[in-house]
Amino acid sequence: MLYDMFQAANDALLPTRFAAVAAASALRPIGSLNPAYLGPRSAAAALDVFGRSVTTHRRPAFGIDAIEIGNRQVAVTEDVIQRTGFGSLLHFRKDSAVVQPKLLLVAPMSGHFATLLRGTVRTLLSDHDVYITDWHNARDVPLSAGRFALDDYIGHVIAFLETLGAGAHVMAVCQPTVAVLAAVSVMAAQNNPAQPRSMTLMAGPIDTRVNPTSVNRLAHEHSYEWFEKNVITTVPLRYAGAGRKVYPGFLQLTAFVTMNFGRHASAQIRQFGNLIRGDTDKAAMHDAFYDEYLAVMDLPGEFYLETIKRIFQDFDLPRGALTYCGEPVNPGAIRRTALMTVEGELDDICAVGQTTAALDLCSALRPSMKFNYLQTGVGHYGTFNGKRWVQGIYPRVRAFIQASA
């Protein structure tokens, strides 16, 4: 019922939003005729901001057609190497004979598409042969594809690393740090030849008992049953995944916006000013960010509930209680995979100390194979995107991977 109500409201507003964008386009030239008269420009700006503020379930394109390597532009092509019902292994193949370290970038399954890591991928491509987990929108996955829970996520990471083969590296951003650490632990215990040479865990909830954030507190203020009753809903009949239980992306987006409502409201006000002034560059940057931010994907209900229970309520991994296919997960089995943790000083989603907990869990690793980097002045998003990621974090990650090759 919740999903049906949201979709009905969203559908009802679409014609109005389309009309608003069209009206803004018509008013903009009129406003340019007399710059001193703000009426048409103000109306156009308000209509444009309203018209573009719409939630979609369409996966945006990565849009990375070329990358600069040295002084040469190299063409980039996206190839799907492996596909399951719930995710694809996507390779950014470069038209270059230069051999670079293979790197699996594990994207979060947390309400946004993997394209949210577009900036991360673009930066990594200069020095690495990049693959990414391109998770599918659960509302488009038919019931015949079966369930997708935490074990399935871990299994996908293992399978994708096996596809890359020996000598690869893995990086996880935010939520999948737990699954990636578990996957590498399982591979180490089984002496899997595809164990990665290095593992970079960025801003993830390895141990959410450390410096709890509002996200962590929310998980403890409500029971498992509360989440199951109040945030899990059923995909409507009009979609391929009809009947599947999901945690809808629009609920996750609402939670993200609510956490930083002032920041998002200020951004819309700034955009209004950008449009009135005709600052097209800043307006385009705003639109690009929110086109991505408002594109949401649904999560399989069982995966979301297990994540709440096992990671945020019971702390299975740091307590040594996490299992994979019924067998214990032991990070202490990792001996051949170097580990780097990255955190942001101002992260209000995964606070300082939550990710570095992985260093102690990997007790068998030599000290020379364990590293941590804390980036000052950045929040959660800034640990993997933006100027501080490019100039501060990435050079250290690159050096770590190169040293582990």
C-alpha positions in Angstrom: 0.0 0.0 0.0 2.8 2.4 0.9 4.5 1.9 -2.5 1.2 2.3 -4.4 0.5 5.5 -2.6 3.9 6.9 -3.3 3.8 5.9 -7.0 0.3 7.3 -7.4 1.4 10.7 -6.0 4.6 10.8 -8.0 2.6 9.9 -11.2 0.0 12.6 -10.5 2.7 15.3 -10.1 4.6 14.4 -13.3 2.4 16.4 -15.7 2.7 19.4 -13.5 6.5 19.1 -13.3 6.7 18.7 -17.1 4.6 21.8 -17.5 6.7 23.7 -15.0 9.9 22.9 -16.9 8.3 23.8 -20.2 7.0 27.1 -18.8 10.5 27.9 -17.4 12.0 27.4 -20.9 9.4 29.7 -22.3 9.9 32.4 -19.7 13.7 32.4 -19.8 14.1 34.2 -23.1 11.6 36.8 -22.0 13.6 37.5 -18.9 16.7 38.0 -20.9 15.1 40.9 -22.9 15.2 43.2 -19.9 17.8 42.1 -17.3 16.6 44.8 -14.9 13.1 43.2 -14.7 13.4 40.1 -12.4 9.8 38.9 -12.8 10.1 36.5 -15.7 13.5 35.2 -14.6 12.3 34.7 -11.0 9.3 32.8 -12.2 11.4 30.7 -14.6 13.9 29.9 -11.8 11.1 28.8 -9.4 9.4 26.7 -12.0 12.7 25.1 -13.0 13.6 24.2 -9.4 10.2 22.7 -8.8 10.0 20.9 -12.1 13.4 19.1 -11.7 12.9 18.0 -8.1 11.4 14.6 -9.0 12.3 11.2 -7.8 13.0 8.6 -10.5 14.0 4.9 -10.7 16.0 5.3 -13.9 19.6 4.3 -13.6 21.7 7.2 -14.9 24.6 6.6 -17.3 28.2 6.6 -16.1 29.0 8.7 -19.1 32.7 8.0 -19.0 33.7 7.8 -22.6 37.4 8.7 -22.3 40.1 9.1 -19.7 43.4 10.8 -19.8 46.4 8.6 -19.2 49.6 10.5 -19.3 49.2 13.0 -22.0 46.8 10.9 -24.1 43.0 10.6 -24.2 42.0 6.9 -24.1 38.6 5.7 -25.1 36.5 3.9 -22.4 33.9 1.3 -23.2 31.5 -0.4 -20.6 31.4 -4.2 -20.9 29.2 -6.4 -18.7 31.5 -9.3 -17.8 29.1 -11.3 -15.6 25.4 -10.9 -14.8 23.0 -12.3 -12.2 19.5 -11.4 -11.4 20.6 -8.9 -8.8 23.8 -7.4 -10.2 26.3 -7.1 -13.0 30.1 -7.0 -13.0 30.8 -4.0 -15.2 34.2 -3.5 -16.7 35.4 0.0 -17.9 37.6 -1.3 -20.7 40.2 1.2 -22.0 41.6 1.3 -25.5 45.1 1.0 -24.2 47.8 -1.6 -24.2 49.1 -0.4 -20.8 48.8 -3.1 -18.1 47.3 -1.7 -14.9 46.2 -3.4 -11.6 42.8 -4.9 -11.7 40.5 -3.3 -9.2 37.0 -4.3 -8.2 35.1 -1.4 -6.8 32.2 -2.6 -4.7 29.3 -0.1 -4.7 26.8 0.2 -1.9 23.3 -1.3 -2.3 21.8 1.5 -0.2 19.1 3.2 -2.3 21.2 4.8 -5.1 22.6 3.2 -8.2 26.3 2.4 -8.6 26.6 5.5 -10.8 26.8 7.6 -7.6 30.4 6.5 -7.6 31.0 8.0 -11.1 33.6 10.5 -9.8 35.3 7.7 -7.9 35.5 5.6 -11.0 36.8 8.4 -13.2 39.6 9.1 -10.7 40.6 5.4 -10.4 40.6 4.8 -14.1 43.8 6.8 -14.7 45.9 4.2 -12.9 43.7 1.0 -12.6 41.8 -1.5 -14.7 38.4 -0.8 -13.0 35.4 -3.1 -12.5 32.4 -2.2 -10.5 29.4 -4.0 -9.0 26.4 -2.6 -10.8 23.5 -3.6 -8.6 20.1 -4.0 -10.2 16.9 -2.2 -9.0 15.0 -4.8 -6.9 11.7 -3.6 -8.2 12.7 -4.8 -11.7 13.9 -8.3 -10.5 11.2 -10.9 -10.9 10.3 -13.2 -8.1 11.7 -16.1 -10.1 15.2 -14.8 -9.4 14.8 -15.8 -5.8 16.0 -14.1 -2.6 18.9 -11.8 -2.1 20.3 -11.6 1.5 23.6 -10.7 3.0 25.1 -14.2 2.2 24.2 -13.5 -1.5 25.9 -10.2 -1.4 29.1 -11.8 0.0 28.8 -14.6 -2.5 28.6 -12.1 -5.4 31.8 -10.4 -4.2 33.6 -13.7 -4.0 32.3 -14.7 -7.5 33.3 -11.4 -9.0 36.8 -11.6 -7.5 37.2 -15.1 -8.9 36.2 -13.7 -12.3 39.0 -11.1 -12.1 41.4 -13.8 -11.0 44.6 -13.8 -9.0 46.4 -10.6 -8.4 43.4 -8.3 -8.3 42.6 -5.6 -5.7 39.2 -4.7 -4.1 37.8 -1.4 -2.8 34.5 -1.1 -0.9 32.7 2.2 -0.3 30.5 2.5 2.8 27.9 -0.2 3.4 29.7 -3.1 1.5 32.9 -2.8 3.6 31.3 -5.5 5.9 30.5 -7.8 3.0 33.9 -7.3 1.4 35.8 -8.0 4.6 33.7 -11.1 5.1 34.3 -12.2 1.5 38.0 -11.9 1.7 38.0 -13.6 5.1 36.1 -16.6 3.6 38.5 -16.7 0.6 41.5 -16.6 2.9 40.1 -19.5 5.1 39.5 -21.5 1.9 42.9 -20.6 0.5 41.1 -19.3 -2.6 43.7 -18.5 -5.3 41.7 -15.4 -6.2 42.3 -13.7 -2.8 42.9 -10.0 -3.6 46.3 -8.5 -3.1 44.8 -5.5 -1.3 41.6 -4.4 0.2 40.6 -0.8 0.7 37.7 -0.2 3.1 36.3 3.4 2.9 33.9 4.9 5.4 32.1 1.7 6.3 30.2 0.3 9.3 32.6 -2.4 10.4 31.9 -1.7 14.1 29.0 0.6 14.7 29.4 0.4 18.4 32.2 3.0 18.0 31.1 6.6 18.0 27.5 5.9 17.2 25.9 8.3 14.7 22.2 9.2 14.2 22.0 6.4 11.7 23.3 3.8 14.2 21.0 5.1 17.0 18.0 4.8 14.7 18.7 1.1 14.2 18.7 0.7 18.0 15.6 2.8 18.8 13.4 0.4 16.9 13.1 -3.4 16.9 13.7 -5.7 13.9 9.9 -6.2 13.8 9.3 -2.4 13.6 11.5 -2.2 10.5 9.9 -5.2 9.0 6.4 -3.7 9.6 7.0 -0.1 8.7 9.7 0.2 6.0 9.3 -3.1 4.0 6.7 -2.9 1.3 5.6 -4.9 -1.8 6.5 -3.9 -5.4 3.3 -3.0 -7.3 1.9 -5.1 -10.1 3.0 -2.7 -12.9 6.7 -3.7 -12.4 8.8 -6.8 -13.3 9.4 -7.4 -9.6 5.7 -7.4 -8.7 5.1 -9.1 -5.4 8.8 -8.8 -4.2 9.3 -7.4 -0.7 11.6 -4.4 -0.8 12.9 -1.5 1.1 11.9 1.3 -1.3 14.6 3.7 -2.5 12.3 6.7 -2.0 12.2 5.9 1.8 16.0 5.8 1.9 16.2 9.1 0.0 13.7 10.6 2.4 15.9 9.5 5.3 19.1 11.0 3.7 17.3 14.3 2.9 15.9 14.5 6.5 19.3 14.0 8.0 20.6 17.0 6.1 17.5 19.0 5.4 19.0 22.4 5.9 21.8 21.6 3.5 19.5 20.4 0.8 17.1 23.4 1.3 20.1 25.8 1.0 21.2 24.1 -2.2 17.8 24.6 -3.8 17.8 28.3 -2.7 21.3 28.7 -4.2 20.1 27.1 -7.4 17.3 29.6 -7.5 19.9 32.4 -7.4 22.1 30.6 -10.0 19.2 30.6 -12.4 18.2 34.2 -11.8 21.9 35.4 -12.3 22.3 33.1 -15.4 25.2 31.3 -13.8 24.9 28.3 -16.1 28.0 26.4 -14.9 26.8 26.3 -11.3 23.3 25.6 -12.3 24.5 22.6 -14.4 26.6 21.2 -11.6 23.5 21.4 -9.2 21.3 19.7 -11.8 23.9 16.9 -12.4 24.2 16.2 -8.7 20.5 16.1 -8.0 19.6 14.2 -11.2 21.9 11.5 -9.7 20.8 12.0 -6.1 17.1 11.7 -6.9 17.5 8.5 -9.0 16.8 5.8 -6.5 16.7 2.0 -6.5 14.9 -0.4 -4.2 16.7 -2.9 -2.0 15.6 -6.6 -1.5 13.7 -6.6 1.7 15.6 -9.6 3.2 18.9 -7.9 2.5 17.9 -4.7 4.2 16.5 -6.4 7.2 19.5 -8.7 7.6 21.8 -5.6 7.3 19.8 -3.8 10.1 19.9 -6.9 12.3 23.4 -8.4 11.8 25.4 -5.2 11.3 23.6 -2.4 13.1 21.8 -4.2 15.9 23.8 -7.3 16.8 27.3 -6.2 15.6 27.9 -9.7 14.3 31.2 -9.0 12.6 33.2 -7.3 15.4 31.7 -9.8 17.9 33.0 -12.8 15.9 29.4 -14.0 15.3 29.1 -13.3 11.6 28.5 -16.4 9.4 28.5 -17.1 5.7 26.5 -20.1 4.5 26.4 -21.2 8.1 30.2 -21.1 8.6 32.0 -18.6 10.9 33.6 -15.6 9.2 37.1 -15.0 10.7 39.0 -11.9 9.5 41.9 -13.4 11.4 42.4 -15.8 8.6 43.5 -13.0 6.2 47.3 -13.2 5.8 48.0 -12.3 2.1 45.7 -9.3 1.5 47.0 -5.9 2.6 44.4 -3.7 4.2 43.8 0.0 4.1 41.0 1.9 5.9 39.9 5.4 5.0 37.7 7.7 7.1 36.4 11.2 6.9 36.8 13.5 10.0 33.2 14.9 9.6 31.5 11.7 8.6 28.0 11.7 10.2 27.0 8.3 8.7 30.1 6.1 9.5 31.9 8.0 12.2 35.7 7.9 12.9 36.7 4.6 14.3 34.0 2.5 12.8 36.0 1.5 9.7 39.5 1.3 11.4 38.0 -1.4 13.6 38.9 -3.7 10.7 42.6 -3.3 11.4 42.2 -5.1 14.8 39.9 -7.7 13.4 42.6 -8.7 10.8 44.8 -9.9 13.6 47.1 -12.1 11.5 48.2 -9.4 9.1 51.6 -8.0 9.7 51.7 -4.4 10.8 53.5 -3.5 7.6 50.4 -4.7 5.7 47.9 -2.5 7.6 47.3 1.2 7.0 44.8 3.9 7.9 44.2 7.3 6.6 42.0 10.0 8.1 41.0 12.9 5.8 40.4 16.1 7.7 37.5 18.4 6.7 35.3 15.9 4.8 32.1 14.2 5.5 30.8 10.9 4.2 30.4 11.8 0.6 33.8 13.6 0.5 35.7 10.4 1.3 35.1 9.1 -2.2 34.1 12.1 -4.3 35.2 15.7 -4.8 38.4 17.7 -4.4 39.6 16.1 -1.1 39.1 12.6 -2.5 41.1 13.5 -5.7 43.9 15.5 -4.0 44.1 14.0 -0.5 42.7 10.5 -0.3 43.3 9.0 -3.8 47.1 9.6 -4.0 47.4 7.5 -0.8 45.1 4.8 -2.0 47.0 4.6 -5.3 50.3 4.3 -3.5 48.9 1.6 -1.2 47.6 -0.4 -4.2 50.8 0.0 -6.1 52.9 -1.1 -3.1 50.6 -4.2 -2.8 50.8 -5.2 -6.5 
